[in-house]
Amino acid sequence: MINLSSFRKSFVWLRFICLMLIATLLLSGCVDYDVGVSFDNSNSGELVQHIKLGERLTSFSGEPVYEWLNSVERRARQEEGKVRRPSKEEVIVTIPFTNGEELQTKFNQFFHPTVNQKVVTSESESQLPKVESNLLLNQNNFLLLVRNHLIYDLDLRSLALISSDGNVLANAGSILDLEFSLKTPWGARSIQRTENTPLPQKNNNQLVWHLNPGELNHIEAIFWLPSPLGIGTLLIVLFVGVGYYLRYKFMPDPRIQFAAKTAVSEG
């Protein structure tokens, strides 16, 4: 004999699971969110953020997601950055920096604007999940080269799709495509502290980490950069040394010339 109560419960759960699968498929690839740090040398580089929203997401969400893009644009201008809007659903931010300390400051202020920056927060933006991030860059100067140790912690646990009882219902990675990249002149070496640390993909001199929504992401990398100040100092020393060598190797000593002229005049 069929238990109608159990059958109804099974049907409700089956229907719910089907709806979640359909929603996941419909929203697949809704947000492409890329953050990149690019170095030319120890005194030059830029932070690039590229956000592209899928049409399905904008049709479901409407104005709140556009206001979010507008807030990104406002914060970029406060950090003296440049903004491009190829379309209403896409924004590309470029923020220059001149040294590691400035990168660290601008990066953390851009992703965590403080009250002192007088950032206007809209009601729709305040309703977005809070994401904690922190970038730390330690630099050691070795005359001609600068050793850099980059540490980036990004807490994406607030982006997990959860049910009322706290269990994860769907993989947020199927909806959010999040990446962090690091590009340097000579490449970088990733450090794996734990087994859960995301593994980067290497593309020439660039490392690309695929971030995991719903998790705490920890990234570490070591890379070397040429030091313009050290190289400039070395070139000056070499120039002076070569000039000194040429001066006394191929040109007569003025003191000898003067002694020779004195001897001739006395003779």
SEZAVEX-635787 format. One line per field, with one value per residue (C-alpha): x, y, z negated. Coordinates in steps of 0.1 Angstrom, whole numbers. Each point is the difference from the previous one (the first is absolute). Example, Ala and Ser with C-alpha at 12.3 -4.5 7.8 and 13.67 -1.06 7.14 Angstrom:
2
u = (123 | 14)
v = (-45 | 34)
w = (-78 | 7)
This chain:
267
u = (0 | 14 | 6 | -15 | 18 | 34 | -8 | -10 | 32 | 21 | -18 | 5 | 38 | 3 | -17 | 22 | 32 | -12 | -7 | 35 | 16 | -19 | 9 | 37 | -1 | -18 | 24 | 31 | 29 | -20 | 29 | 35 | 22 | 37 | 25 | 36 | 32 | 27 | 35 | 24 | 27 | 2 | -12 | -26 | -32 | -37 | -30 | -27 | -36 | -23 | -36 | -25 | -36 | -20 | -32 | -20 | 12 | -8 | -35 | -6 | 16 | -6 | 13 | 19 | 27 | 4 | 3 | 27 | 20 | -5 | 14 | 31 | 5 | -3 | 26 | 24 | 0 | 6 | 32 | 11 | -9 | -14 | -33 | -14 | -36 | -1 | -36 | -25 | 6 | 39 | 25 | 39 | 19 | 37 | 18 | 37 | 25 | 37 | 12 | -10 | -13 | -23 | -13 | -8 | -18 | -20 | -9 | -14 | -17 | -16 | -15 | -7 | -9 | 1 | -22 | 29 | -3 | -36 | -12 | -37 | -16 | -34 | -27 | 4 | 38 | -3 | -22 | 28 | 19 | 30 | 33 | 32 | 33 | 35 | 31 | 35 | 32 | 34 | 30 | 38 | 25 | 32 | 15 | -8 | -30 | -30 | -14 | -38 | -22 | -37 | -27 | -37 | -29 | -35 | -29 | -28 | -20 | -28 | -6 | -10 | -35 | -15 | -34 | -19 | 16 | 35 | 8 | 15 | -26 | 20 | 35 | 5 | 29 | -26 | -13 | 31 | 32 | 26 | 37 | 31 | 31 | 36 | 22 | 37 | 29 | 17 | -29 | -9 | 0 | -31 | 3 | -24 | -6 | -30 | -16 | -30 | 21 | -11 | 25 | 9 | 2 | 32 | -2 | 34 | 9 | -35 | -15 | -38 | -19 | -36 | -16 | -26 | -33 | -12 | 35 | 30 | 26 | 36 | 26 | 38 | 26 | 37 | 14 | 30 | 0 | 28 | 8 | 2 | 18 | 26 | 5 | 3 | 26 | 20 | 0 | 12 | 29 | 9 | -1 | 23 | 23 | 3 | 5 | 28 | 16 | 0 | 12 | 32 | 5 | -1 | 5 | 34 | 2 | -1 | 26 | 25 | -8 | 7 | 32 | 12 | -8 | 19 | 31 | 0 | -3 | 28 | 22)
v = (0 | 34 | 25 | 33 | 22 | -14 | 3 | 36 | 8 | -17 | 18 | 34 | -7 | -13 | 31 | 23 | -17 | 3 | 37 | 6 | -19 | 20 | 33 | -10 | -7 | 32 | 21 | -18 | 24 | 30 | 20 | 2 | 17 | 3 | 19 | 3 | 16 | 7 | 12 | 16 | 5 | 7 | 36 | -5 | -21 | 0 | -16 | -11 | -11 | -14 | -7 | -13 | -9 | -26 | 10 | -25 | 15 | 36 | -10 | -17 | 26 | 33 | 33 | -13 | -16 | 31 | 21 | -24 | 6 | 38 | -3 | -18 | 28 | 27 | -18 | -3 | 37 | 7 | -21 | 20 | -28 | -2 | -15 | -15 | -11 | -21 | -6 | 6 | -35 | 3 | 22 | 0 | 18 | 8 | 15 | 8 | -3 | 11 | -24 | -30 | 21 | 20 | -32 | -14 | 32 | 6 | -37 | -2 | 34 | -8 | -33 | 13 | 37 | 17 | 28 | 24 | -4 | 12 | -28 | 3 | -34 | -6 | -22 | -26 | -1 | -4 | -31 | -18 | -28 | 13 | -13 | 4 | 3 | 11 | 4 | 1 | 6 | -3 | 13 | -5 | 20 | -18 | 30 | -11 | -22 | 2 | -31 | 1 | -22 | 5 | -13 | 2 | -12 | 1 | -12 | -11 | -20 | 26 | -9 | -36 | -8 | -13 | -13 | 10 | -28 | 12 | -28 | 8 | -6 | 8 | 6 | 38 | -6 | -9 | 36 | 20 | -1 | 16 | 4 | 17 | 4 | 12 | 10 | 9 | 4 | -32 | -20 | -11 | -31 | -10 | -12 | -28 | 4 | -24 | -27 | 23 | 28 | 6 | -11 | 26 | -4 | 13 | 21 | 12 | 25 | 0 | -21 | -3 | -14 | -11 | 10 | -22 | 17 | -11 | -6 | 19 | 5 | 4 | 10 | 4 | 6 | 10 | 20 | 22 | 34 | 21 | 31 | 32 | 18 | -27 | -4 | 38 | 2 | -28 | 17 | 32 | -18 | -18 | 33 | 17 | -29 | -2 | 37 | -2 | -29 | 18 | 32 | -14 | -28 | 19 | 36 | 13 | 11 | 39 | -1 | -18 | 25 | 29 | -15 | -6 | 36 | 13 | -20 | 12 | 36 | -3 | -17)
w = (0 | 10 | -28 | 14 | -25 | 9 | 37 | -3 | -18 | 26 | 28 | -17 | -4 | 35 | 14 | -21 | 12 | 36 | -5 | -14 | 29 | 25 | -17 | -1 | 37 | 9 | -21 | 12 | 6 | -11 | -14 | 13 | -27 | 7 | -21 | 12 | -13 | 26 | -7 | 25 | -27 | -37 | 6 | 26 | 5 | 1 | -16 | 24 | -8 | 27 | -8 | 26 | -9 | 20 | 16 | -21 | -32 | 10 | 12 | -34 | -23 | 19 | -15 | -31 | 21 | 21 | -31 | -12 | 32 | -4 | -36 | 14 | 25 | -28 | -22 | 29 | 7 | -37 | 3 | 31 | 23 | 36 | 8 | 32 | 6 | 32 | -8 | -28 | -13 | 1 | -18 | 2 | -27 | 2 | -30 | 3 | -29 | -3 | -28 | -21 | -29 | 23 | 16 | -34 | -11 | 32 | 3 | -36 | 2 | 33 | -12 | -35 | 2 | -34 | -15 | 5 | 37 | -1 | 22 | 7 | -6 | 16 | -16 | 28 | -5 | -38 | 6 | 18 | -18 | -19 | 14 | -22 | 18 | -8 | 21 | -16 | 20 | -17 | 19 | -6 | 20 | 12 | 18 | 36 | -8 | -23 | -15 | -4 | -22 | 9 | -24 | 9 | -22 | 14 | -20 | 24 | -25 | 2 | 36 | -6 | 8 | -32 | -11 | -31 | -20 | 10 | 25 | 33 | 28 | 31 | 12 | 2 | 24 | 27 | -3 | -8 | 20 | -22 | 8 | -14 | 21 | -6 | 29 | -4 | 24 | -10 | -13 | -35 | -22 | -19 | -36 | -11 | -38 | -3 | 21 | 6 | 15 | 36 | 26 | 26 | 38 | 16 | 32 | 10 | -28 | -15 | -28 | 0 | -31 | 4 | -33 | -17 | -11 | -34 | -12 | -16 | 27 | -9 | 26 | -4 | 26 | 2 | 29 | 8 | 16 | 15 | -22 | 22 | -28 | -5 | 38 | 4 | -28 | 16 | 34 | -15 | -18 | 33 | 19 | -25 | 0 | 38 | 2 | -26 | 18 | 34 | -15 | -14 | 25 | 33 | -11 | -13 | -36 | -2 | -28 | 23 | 28 | -23 | -13 | 36 | 10 | -31 | 8 | 36 | -10 | -26 | 25)
